[in-house]
Amino acid sequence: MRMLVFFDLPVVTKTDRRAYTVFRRFLLNDGYDMIQFSVYGRILNGNDAEQKHMKRLLTNLPPEGSVRVLTVTEKQFASMKLLVGMPLFQEKKVNAAQIALF
């Protein structure tokens, strides 16, 4: 499974920029990879991991802005099509059998 986090946060004031930076660093430290600007995703190992990371997200939400979460299966994620641009290194094609979760 994959958990995708979409966010749109204000960066007008210094406090807003700090909240954005803290939230983005939380995502990176928690194992999320940037898919594109303001869209981050991570691999999950089942429903228990989904609940765990959802709780972690809820405790680290910024005070303002919009944050959304979508959980999809690996098959659904793999069917995503890149229309313009080049794939990132993290998006290299990998079969589901090649994924090793620890």
Backbone as XML, in Angstrom:
<?xml version="1.0"?>
<chain id="A" units="angstrom">
  <residue number="1" name="MET">
    <atom name="N" x="0.838" y="-1.178" z="0.000"/>
    <atom name="CA" x="0.000" y="0.000" z="0.000"/>
    <atom name="C" x="0.883" y="1.242" z="0.000"/>
  </residue>
  <residue number="2" name="ARG">
    <atom name="N" x="0.304" y="2.318" z="-0.464"/>
    <atom name="CA" x="0.985" y="3.615" z="-0.439"/>
    <atom name="C" x="0.079" y="4.640" z="0.207"/>
  </residue>
  <residue number="3" name="MET">
    <atom name="N" x="0.662" y="5.474" z="1.020"/>
    <atom name="CA" x="-0.058" y="6.597" z="1.606"/>
    <atom name="C" x="0.467" y="7.851" z="0.928"/>
  </residue>
  <residue number="4" name="LEU">
    <atom name="N" x="-0.434" y="8.600" z="0.324"/>
    <atom name="CA" x="-0.087" y="9.839" z="-0.359"/>
    <atom name="C" x="-0.624" y="11.008" z="0.452"/>
  </residue>
  <residue number="5" name="VAL">
    <atom name="N" x="0.222" y="12.003" z="0.662"/>
    <atom name="CA" x="-0.151" y="13.201" z="1.412"/>
    <atom name="C" x="-0.054" y="14.391" z="0.467"/>
  </residue>
  <residue number="6" name="PHE">
    <atom name="N" x="-1.164" y="15.103" z="0.327"/>
    <atom name="CA" x="-1.239" y="16.300" z="-0.509"/>
    <atom name="C" x="-1.448" y="17.490" z="0.424"/>
  </residue>
  <residue number="7" name="PHE">
    <atom name="N" x="-0.682" y="18.547" z="0.244"/>
    <atom name="CA" x="-0.882" y="19.695" z="1.119"/>
    <atom name="C" x="-0.677" y="21.004" z="0.385"/>
  </residue>
  <residue number="8" name="ASP">
    <atom name="N" x="-1.388" y="22.006" z="0.866"/>
    <atom name="CA" x="-1.280" y="23.370" z="0.377"/>
    <atom name="C" x="-1.254" y="24.245" z="1.617"/>
  </residue>
  <residue number="9" name="LEU">
    <atom name="N" x="-0.081" y="24.741" z="1.945"/>
    <atom name="CA" x="0.097" y="25.501" z="3.181"/>
    <atom name="C" x="0.471" y="26.944" z="2.865"/>
  </residue>
  <residue number="10" name="PRO">
    <atom name="N" x="-0.032" y="27.881" z="3.671"/>
    <atom name="CA" x="0.341" y="29.280" z="3.455"/>
    <atom name="C" x="1.799" y="29.516" z="3.826"/>
  </residue>
  <residue number="11" name="VAL">
    <atom name="N" x="2.460" y="30.417" z="3.088"/>
    <atom name="CA" x="3.856" y="30.765" z="3.383"/>
    <atom name="C" x="4.038" y="32.283" z="3.341"/>
  </residue>
  <residue number="12" name="VAL">
    <atom name="N" x="3.015" y="32.999" z="3.800"/>
    <atom name="CA" x="3.042" y="34.459" z="3.747"/>
    <atom name="C" x="3.888" y="35.040" z="4.870"/>
  </residue>
  <residue number="13" name="THR">
    <atom name="N" x="3.640" y="34.606" z="6.094"/>
    <atom name="CA" x="4.368" y="35.155" z="7.236"/>
    <atom name="C" x="5.518" y="34.222" z="7.621"/>
  </residue>
  <residue number="14" name="LYS">
    <atom name="N" x="6.369" y="34.728" z="8.484"/>
    <atom name="CA" x="7.494" y="33.920" z="8.971"/>
    <atom name="C" x="6.986" y="32.695" z="9.741"/>
  </residue>
  <residue number="15" name="THR">
    <atom name="N" x="5.911" y="32.854" z="10.500"/>
    <atom name="CA" x="5.316" y="31.743" z="11.248"/>
    <atom name="C" x="4.773" y="30.682" z="10.293"/>
  </residue>
  <residue number="16" name="ASP">
    <atom name="N" x="4.141" y="31.132" z="9.197"/>
    <atom name="CA" x="3.628" y="30.196" z="8.187"/>
    <atom name="C" x="4.760" y="29.396" z="7.554"/>
  </residue>
  <residue number="17" name="ARG">
    <atom name="N" x="5.840" y="30.079" z="7.198"/>
    <atom name="CA" x="6.982" y="29.399" z="6.576"/>
    <atom name="C" x="7.607" y="28.396" z="7.540"/>
  </residue>
  <residue number="18" name="ARG">
    <atom name="N" x="7.652" y="28.739" z="8.799"/>
    <atom name="CA" x="8.190" y="27.811" z="9.809"/>
    <atom name="C" x="7.305" y="26.573" z="9.925"/>
  </residue>
  <residue number="19" name="ALA">
    <atom name="N" x="5.991" y="26.749" z="9.954"/>
    <atom name="CA" x="5.063" y="25.615" z="10.042"/>
    <atom name="C" x="5.197" y="24.720" z="8.814"/>
  </residue>
  <residue number="20" name="TYR">
    <atom name="N" x="5.359" y="25.326" z="7.631"/>
    <atom name="CA" x="5.562" y="24.561" z="6.401"/>
    <atom name="C" x="6.838" y="23.730" z="6.494"/>
  </residue>
  <residue number="21" name="THR">
    <atom name="N" x="7.919" y="24.351" z="6.931"/>
    <atom name="CA" x="9.210" y="23.663" z="7.034"/>
    <atom name="C" x="9.157" y="22.523" z="8.042"/>
  </residue>
  <residue number="22" name="VAL">
    <atom name="N" x="8.535" y="22.758" z="9.183"/>
    <atom name="CA" x="8.433" y="21.715" z="10.207"/>
    <atom name="C" x="7.626" y="20.535" z="9.685"/>
  </residue>
  <residue number="23" name="PHE">
    <atom name="N" x="6.507" y="20.798" z="9.006"/>
    <atom name="CA" x="5.671" y="19.720" z="8.478"/>
    <atom name="C" x="6.406" y="18.948" z="7.382"/>
  </residue>
  <residue number="24" name="ARG">
    <atom name="N" x="7.070" y="19.653" z="6.483"/>
    <atom name="CA" x="7.809" y="18.991" z="5.403"/>
    <atom name="C" x="8.945" y="18.129" z="5.960"/>
  </residue>
  <residue number="25" name="ARG">
    <atom name="N" x="9.652" y="18.640" z="6.950"/>
    <atom name="CA" x="10.730" y="17.852" z="7.578"/>
    <atom name="C" x="10.183" y="16.626" z="8.289"/>
  </residue>
  <residue number="26" name="PHE">
    <atom name="N" x="9.011" y="16.768" z="8.923"/>
    <atom name="CA" x="8.378" y="15.609" z="9.547"/>
    <atom name="C" x="8.126" y="14.529" z="8.498"/>
  </residue>
  <residue number="27" name="LEU">
    <atom name="N" x="7.567" y="14.909" z="7.348"/>
    <atom name="CA" x="7.274" y="13.933" z="6.292"/>
    <atom name="C" x="8.549" y="13.231" z="5.828"/>
  </residue>
  <residue number="28" name="LEU">
    <atom name="N" x="9.592" y="13.989" z="5.589"/>
    <atom name="CA" x="10.846" y="13.403" z="5.118"/>
    <atom name="C" x="11.458" y="12.479" z="6.172"/>
  </residue>
  <residue number="29" name="ASN">
    <atom name="N" x="11.437" y="12.898" z="7.432"/>
    <atom name="CA" x="12.000" y="12.073" z="8.508"/>
    <atom name="C" x="11.162" y="10.833" z="8.793"/>
  </residue>
  <residue number="30" name="ASP">
    <atom name="N" x="9.877" y="10.876" z="8.424"/>
    <atom name="CA" x="8.984" y="9.750" z="8.659"/>
    <atom name="C" x="8.979" y="8.771" z="7.480"/>
  </residue>
  <residue number="31" name="GLY">
    <atom name="N" x="9.833" y="8.984" z="6.496"/>
    <atom name="CA" x="9.975" y="8.026" z="5.408"/>
    <atom name="C" x="9.203" y="8.346" z="4.144"/>
  </residue>
  <residue number="32" name="TYR">
    <atom name="N" x="8.660" y="9.535" z="4.031"/>
    <atom name="CA" x="7.937" y="9.929" z="2.823"/>
    <atom name="C" x="8.935" y="10.403" z="1.775"/>
  </residue>
  <residue number="33" name="ASP">
    <atom name="N" x="8.621" y="10.146" z="0.523"/>
    <atom name="CA" x="9.398" y="10.652" z="-0.608"/>
    <atom name="C" x="8.570" y="11.695" z="-1.338"/>
  </residue>
  <residue number="34" name="MET">
    <atom name="N" x="9.224" y="12.737" z="-1.829"/>
    <atom name="CA" x="8.512" y="13.752" z="-2.593"/>
    <atom name="C" x="8.204" y="13.210" z="-3.981"/>
  </residue>
  <residue number="35" name="ILE">
    <atom name="N" x="6.929" y="13.178" z="-4.340"/>
    <atom name="CA" x="6.516" y="12.745" z="-5.673"/>
    <atom name="C" x="6.520" y="13.946" z="-6.602"/>
  </residue>
  <residue number="36" name="GLN">
    <atom name="N" x="5.968" y="15.044" z="-6.133"/>
    <atom name="CA" x="6.100" y="16.336" z="-6.782"/>
    <atom name="C" x="5.825" y="17.379" z="-5.709"/>
  </residue>
  <residue number="37" name="PHE">
    <atom name="N" x="5.929" y="18.667" z="-6.049"/>
    <atom name="CA" x="5.785" y="19.693" z="-5.028"/>
    <atom name="C" x="4.484" y="19.507" z="-4.262"/>
  </residue>
  <residue number="38" name="SER">
    <atom name="N" x="4.574" y="19.481" z="-2.957"/>
    <atom name="CA" x="3.434" y="19.350" z="-2.042"/>
    <atom name="C" x="2.691" y="18.033" z="-2.160"/>
  </residue>
  <residue number="39" name="VAL">
    <atom name="N" x="3.319" y="17.011" z="-2.751"/>
    <atom name="CA" x="2.748" y="15.663" z="-2.805"/>
    <atom name="C" x="3.842" y="14.693" z="-2.364"/>
  </residue>
  <residue number="40" name="TYR">
    <atom name="N" x="3.602" y="14.021" z="-1.252"/>
    <atom name="CA" x="4.569" y="13.087" z="-0.693"/>
    <atom name="C" x="3.917" y="11.730" z="-0.520"/>
  </residue>
  <residue number="41" name="GLY">
    <atom name="N" x="4.697" y="10.660" z="-0.644"/>
    <atom name="CA" x="4.154" y="9.316" z="-0.496"/>
    <atom name="C" x="5.131" y="8.398" z="0.216"/>
  </residue>
  <residue number="42" name="ARG">
    <atom name="N" x="4.572" y="7.367" z="0.827"/>
    <atom name="CA" x="5.400" y="6.357" z="1.495"/>
    <atom name="C" x="4.744" y="4.998" z="1.340"/>
  </residue>
  <residue number="43" name="ILE">
    <atom name="N" x="5.570" y="3.961" z="1.400"/>
    <atom name="CA" x="5.098" y="2.584" z="1.327"/>
    <atom name="C" x="4.640" y="2.159" z="2.720"/>
  </residue>
  <residue number="44" name="LEU">
    <atom name="N" x="3.514" y="1.456" z="2.755"/>
    <atom name="CA" x="2.980" y="0.927" z="4.007"/>
    <atom name="C" x="2.909" y="-0.582" z="3.929"/>
  </residue>
  <residue number="45" name="ASN">
    <atom name="N" x="2.996" y="-1.207" z="5.075"/>
    <atom name="CA" x="2.923" y="-2.661" z="5.138"/>
    <atom name="C" x="1.615" y="-3.066" z="5.829"/>
  </residue>
  <residue number="46" name="GLY">
    <atom name="N" x="0.489" y="-2.779" z="5.197"/>
    <atom name="CA" x="-0.795" y="-3.215" z="5.725"/>
    <atom name="C" x="-1.569" y="-2.135" z="6.461"/>
  </residue>
  <residue number="47" name="ASN">
    <atom name="N" x="-2.746" y="-2.530" z="6.944"/>
    <atom name="CA" x="-3.664" y="-1.595" z="7.593"/>
    <atom name="C" x="-3.151" y="-1.099" z="8.939"/>
  </residue>
  <residue number="48" name="ASP">
    <atom name="N" x="-2.420" y="-1.924" z="9.659"/>
    <atom name="CA" x="-1.868" y="-1.476" z="10.946"/>
    <atom name="C" x="-0.897" y="-0.318" z="10.749"/>
  </residue>
  <residue number="49" name="ALA">
    <atom name="N" x="-0.054" y="-0.420" z="9.742"/>
    <atom name="CA" x="0.894" y="0.661" z="9.449"/>
    <atom name="C" x="0.150" y="1.908" z="8.979"/>
  </residue>
  <residue number="50" name="GLU">
    <atom name="N" x="-0.944" y="1.720" z="8.248"/>
    <atom name="CA" x="-1.737" y="2.862" z="7.804"/>
    <atom name="C" x="-2.305" y="3.618" z="9.006"/>
  </residue>
  <residue number="51" name="GLN">
    <atom name="N" x="-2.857" y="2.899" z="9.960"/>
    <atom name="CA" x="-3.410" y="3.537" z="11.157"/>
    <atom name="C" x="-2.316" y="4.239" z="11.964"/>
  </residue>
  <residue number="52" name="LYS">
    <atom name="N" x="-1.164" y="3.589" z="12.075"/>
    <atom name="CA" x="-0.045" y="4.165" z="12.821"/>
    <atom name="C" x="0.407" y="5.483" z="12.198"/>
  </residue>
  <residue number="53" name="HIS">
    <atom name="N" x="0.595" y="5.486" z="10.882"/>
    <atom name="CA" x="1.087" y="6.694" z="10.223"/>
    <atom name="C" x="0.012" y="7.768" z="10.129"/>
  </residue>
  <residue number="54" name="MET">
    <atom name="N" x="-1.254" y="7.377" z="10.097"/>
    <atom name="CA" x="-2.328" y="8.360" z="10.121"/>
    <atom name="C" x="-2.315" y="9.098" z="11.463"/>
  </residue>
  <residue number="55" name="LYS">
    <atom name="N" x="-2.121" y="8.368" z="12.556"/>
    <atom name="CA" x="-2.037" y="9.004" z="13.877"/>
    <atom name="C" x="-0.852" y="9.953" z="13.943"/>
  </residue>
  <residue number="56" name="ARG">
    <atom name="N" x="0.283" y="9.530" z="13.367"/>
    <atom name="CA" x="1.478" y="10.384" z="13.375"/>
    <atom name="C" x="1.227" y="11.658" z="12.573"/>
  </residue>
  <residue number="57" name="LEU">
    <atom name="N" x="0.538" y="11.527" z="11.437"/>
    <atom name="CA" x="0.206" y="12.708" z="10.642"/>
    <atom name="C" x="-0.697" y="13.655" z="11.429"/>
  </residue>
  <residue number="58" name="LEU">
    <atom name="N" x="-1.712" y="13.101" z="12.069"/>
    <atom name="CA" x="-2.661" y="13.927" z="12.806"/>
    <atom name="C" x="-1.988" y="14.698" z="13.934"/>
  </residue>
  <residue number="59" name="THR">
    <atom name="N" x="-0.976" y="14.111" z="14.560"/>
    <atom name="CA" x="-0.291" y="14.807" z="15.653"/>
    <atom name="C" x="0.719" y="15.837" z="15.150"/>
  </residue>
  <residue number="60" name="ASN">
    <atom name="N" x="1.067" y="15.792" z="13.867"/>
    <atom name="CA" x="2.064" y="16.720" z="13.323"/>
    <atom name="C" x="1.498" y="17.678" z="12.279"/>
  </residue>
  <residue number="61" name="LEU">
    <atom name="N" x="0.181" y="17.856" z="12.263"/>
    <atom name="CA" x="-0.437" y="18.750" z="11.288"/>
    <atom name="C" x="-0.081" y="20.206" z="11.569"/>
  </residue>
  <residue number="62" name="PRO">
    <atom name="N" x="0.086" y="20.998" z="10.518"/>
    <atom name="CA" x="0.304" y="22.431" z="10.715"/>
    <atom name="C" x="-1.003" y="23.093" z="11.156"/>
  </residue>
  <residue number="63" name="PRO">
    <atom name="N" x="-0.916" y="24.276" z="11.777"/>
    <atom name="CA" x="-2.133" y="24.922" z="12.288"/>
    <atom name="C" x="-3.077" y="25.433" z="11.198"/>
  </residue>
  <residue number="64" name="GLU">
    <atom name="N" x="-2.558" y="25.765" z="10.014"/>
    <atom name="CA" x="-3.386" y="26.309" z="8.934"/>
    <atom name="C" x="-3.066" y="25.609" z="7.628"/>
  </residue>
  <residue number="65" name="GLY">
    <atom name="N" x="-3.947" y="25.787" z="6.645"/>
    <atom name="CA" x="-3.730" y="25.214" z="5.329"/>
    <atom name="C" x="-4.633" y="24.032" z="5.070"/>
  </residue>
  <residue number="66" name="SER">
    <atom name="N" x="-4.295" y="23.288" z="4.036"/>
    <atom name="CA" x="-5.083" y="22.133" z="3.626"/>
    <atom name="C" x="-4.161" y="20.925" z="3.476"/>
  </residue>
  <residue number="67" name="VAL">
    <atom name="N" x="-4.496" y="19.835" z="4.167"/>
    <atom name="CA" x="-3.717" y="18.597" z="4.084"/>
    <atom name="C" x="-4.694" y="17.461" z="3.817"/>
  </residue>
  <residue number="68" name="ARG">
    <atom name="N" x="-4.411" y="16.654" z="2.796"/>
    <atom name="CA" x="-5.262" y="15.524" z="2.431"/>
    <atom name="C" x="-4.428" y="14.261" z="2.369"/>
  </residue>
  <residue number="69" name="VAL">
    <atom name="N" x="-5.075" y="13.121" z="2.627"/>
    <atom name="CA" x="-4.394" y="11.824" z="2.602"/>
    <atom name="C" x="-5.196" y="10.870" z="1.730"/>
  </residue>
  <residue number="70" name="LEU">
    <atom name="N" x="-4.493" y="10.098" z="0.913"/>
    <atom name="CA" x="-5.112" y="9.078" z="0.084"/>
    <atom name="C" x="-4.259" y="7.825" z="0.190"/>
  </residue>
  <residue number="71" name="THR">
    <atom name="N" x="-4.882" y="6.691" z="0.495"/>
    <atom name="CA" x="-4.168" y="5.418" z="0.566"/>
    <atom name="C" x="-4.599" y="4.564" z="-0.610"/>
  </residue>
  <residue number="72" name="VAL">
    <atom name="N" x="-3.629" y="4.066" z="-1.358"/>
    <atom name="CA" x="-3.904" y="3.236" z="-2.537"/>
    <atom name="C" x="-3.047" y="1.978" z="-2.472"/>
  </residue>
  <residue number="73" name="THR">
    <atom name="N" x="-3.457" y="0.972" z="-3.219"/>
    <atom name="CA" x="-2.666" y="-0.254" z="-3.305"/>
    <atom name="C" x="-1.475" y="-0.030" z="-4.230"/>
  </residue>
  <residue number="74" name="GLU">
    <atom name="N" x="-0.516" y="-0.932" z="-4.179"/>
    <atom name="CA" x="0.648" y="-0.828" z="-5.062"/>
    <atom name="C" x="0.236" y="-0.917" z="-6.529"/>
  </residue>
  <residue number="75" name="LYS">
    <atom name="N" x="-0.750" y="-1.751" z="-6.830"/>
    <atom name="CA" x="-1.217" y="-1.893" z="-8.209"/>
    <atom name="C" x="-1.837" y="-0.594" z="-8.704"/>
  </residue>
  <residue number="76" name="GLN">
    <atom name="N" x="-2.628" y="0.061" z="-7.850"/>
    <atom name="CA" x="-3.224" y="1.342" z="-8.224"/>
    <atom name="C" x="-2.144" y="2.405" z="-8.389"/>
  </residue>
  <residue number="77" name="PHE">
    <atom name="N" x="-1.171" y="2.424" z="-7.495"/>
    <atom name="CA" x="-0.095" y="3.399" z="-7.592"/>
    <atom name="C" x="0.722" y="3.182" z="-8.864"/>
  </residue>
  <residue number="78" name="ALA">
    <atom name="N" x="0.981" y="1.922" z="-9.206"/>
    <atom name="CA" x="1.772" y="1.610" z="-10.399"/>
    <atom name="C" x="1.037" y="1.986" z="-11.682"/>
  </residue>
  <residue number="79" name="SER">
    <atom name="N" x="-0.290" y="2.079" z="-11.620"/>
    <atom name="CA" x="-1.041" y="2.428" z="-12.827"/>
    <atom name="C" x="-1.072" y="3.934" z="-13.074"/>
  </residue>
  <residue number="80" name="MET">
    <atom name="N" x="-0.488" y="4.724" z="-12.171"/>
    <atom name="CA" x="-0.420" y="6.165" z="-12.362"/>
    <atom name="C" x="0.445" y="6.464" z="-13.577"/>
  </residue>
  <residue number="81" name="LYS">
    <atom name="N" x="0.006" y="7.391" z="-14.401"/>
    <atom name="CA" x="0.720" y="7.726" z="-15.627"/>
    <atom name="C" x="1.363" y="9.105" z="-15.506"/>
  </residue>
  <residue number="82" name="LEU">
    <atom name="N" x="2.598" y="9.193" z="-15.947"/>
    <atom name="CA" x="3.330" y="10.457" z="-15.977"/>
    <atom name="C" x="3.100" y="11.075" z="-17.347"/>
  </residue>
  <residue number="83" name="LEU">
    <atom name="N" x="2.433" y="12.211" z="-17.403"/>
    <atom name="CA" x="2.058" y="12.816" z="-18.680"/>
    <atom name="C" x="3.116" y="13.767" z="-19.217"/>
  </residue>
  <residue number="84" name="VAL">
    <atom name="N" x="3.764" y="14.525" z="-18.345"/>
    <atom name="CA" x="4.794" y="15.471" z="-18.768"/>
    <atom name="C" x="5.933" y="15.385" z="-17.771"/>
  </residue>
  <residue number="85" name="GLY">
    <atom name="N" x="7.163" y="15.392" z="-18.249"/>
    <atom name="CA" x="8.323" y="15.375" z="-17.364"/>
    <atom name="C" x="8.986" y="14.008" z="-17.342"/>
  </residue>
  <residue number="86" name="MET">
    <atom name="N" x="10.007" y="13.915" z="-16.522"/>
    <atom name="CA" x="10.779" y="12.682" z="-16.391"/>
    <atom name="C" x="10.493" y="12.052" z="-15.035"/>
  </residue>
  <residue number="87" name="PRO">
    <atom name="N" x="10.477" y="10.709" z="-14.966"/>
    <atom name="CA" x="10.260" y="10.056" z="-13.664"/>
    <atom name="C" x="11.445" y="10.295" z="-12.726"/>
  </residue>
  <residue number="88" name="LEU">
    <atom name="N" x="11.143" y="10.388" z="-11.453"/>
    <atom name="CA" x="12.178" y="10.551" z="-10.444"/>
    <atom name="C" x="12.889" y="9.226" z="-10.210"/>
  </residue>
  <residue number="89" name="PHE">
    <atom name="N" x="14.045" y="9.286" z="-9.564"/>
    <atom name="CA" x="14.798" y="8.072" z="-9.269"/>
    <atom name="C" x="13.968" y="7.099" z="-8.436"/>
  </residue>
  <residue number="90" name="GLN">
    <atom name="N" x="13.171" y="7.627" z="-7.479"/>
    <atom name="CA" x="12.368" y="6.784" z="-6.607"/>
    <atom name="C" x="11.247" y="6.081" z="-7.366"/>
  </residue>
  <residue number="91" name="GLU">
    <atom name="N" x="10.925" y="6.535" z="-8.558"/>
    <atom name="CA" x="9.822" y="5.971" z="-9.323"/>
    <atom name="C" x="10.262" y="4.893" z="-10.307"/>
  </residue>
  <residue number="92" name="LYS">
    <atom name="N" x="11.494" y="4.473" z="-10.209"/>
    <atom name="CA" x="11.991" y="3.428" z="-11.092"/>
    <atom name="C" x="11.087" y="2.202" z="-10.989"/>
  </residue>
  <residue number="93" name="LYS">
    <atom name="N" x="10.774" y="1.585" z="-12.104"/>
    <atom name="CA" x="9.855" y="0.445" z="-12.121"/>
    <atom name="C" x="10.399" y="-0.700" z="-11.276"/>
  </residue>
  <residue number="94" name="VAL">
    <atom name="N" x="9.588" y="-1.139" z="-10.337"/>
    <atom name="CA" x="9.937" y="-2.256" z="-9.469"/>
    <atom name="C" x="8.728" y="-3.163" z="-9.380"/>
  </residue>
  <residue number="95" name="ASN">
    <atom name="N" x="8.933" y="-4.451" z="-9.588"/>
    <atom name="CA" x="7.832" y="-5.407" z="-9.424"/>
    <atom name="C" x="7.465" y="-5.527" z="-7.951"/>
  </residue>
  <residue number="96" name="ALA">
    <atom name="N" x="6.221" y="-5.860" z="-7.684"/>
    <atom name="CA" x="5.764" y="-6.010" z="-6.297"/>
    <atom name="C" x="6.563" y="-7.101" z="-5.576"/>
  </residue>
  <residue number="97" name="ALA">
    <atom name="N" x="7.028" y="-8.117" z="-6.307"/>
    <atom name="CA" x="7.791" y="-9.192" z="-5.690"/>
    <atom name="C" x="9.184" y="-8.713" z="-5.267"/>
  </residue>
  <residue number="98" name="GLN">
    <atom name="N" x="9.665" y="-7.610" z="-5.853"/>
    <atom name="CA" x="11.002" y="-7.116" z="-5.531"/>
    <atom name="C" x="11.014" y="-6.208" z="-4.306"/>
  </residue>
  <residue number="99" name="ILE">
    <atom name="N" x="9.848" y="-5.797" z="-3.828"/>
    <atom name="CA" x="9.781" y="-4.901" z="-2.678"/>
    <atom name="C" x="10.014" y="-5.685" z="-1.408"/>
  </residue>
  <residue number="100" name="ALA">
    <atom name="N" x="10.979" y="-5.266" z="-0.633"/>
    <atom name="CA" x="11.276" y="-5.910" z="0.644"/>
    <atom name="C" x="10.966" y="-4.919" z="1.762"/>
  </residue>
  <residue number="101" name="LEU">
    <atom name="N" x="10.042" y="-5.248" z="2.609"/>
    <atom name="CA" x="9.667" y="-4.382" z="3.720"/>
    <atom name="C" x="10.251" y="-4.944" z="5.000"/>
  </residue>
  <residue number="102" name="PHE">
    <atom name="N" x="10.866" y="-4.098" z="5.781"/>
    <atom name="CA" x="11.509" y="-4.529" z="7.019"/>
    <atom name="C" x="10.755" y="-3.998" z="8.206"/>
  </residue>
</chain>
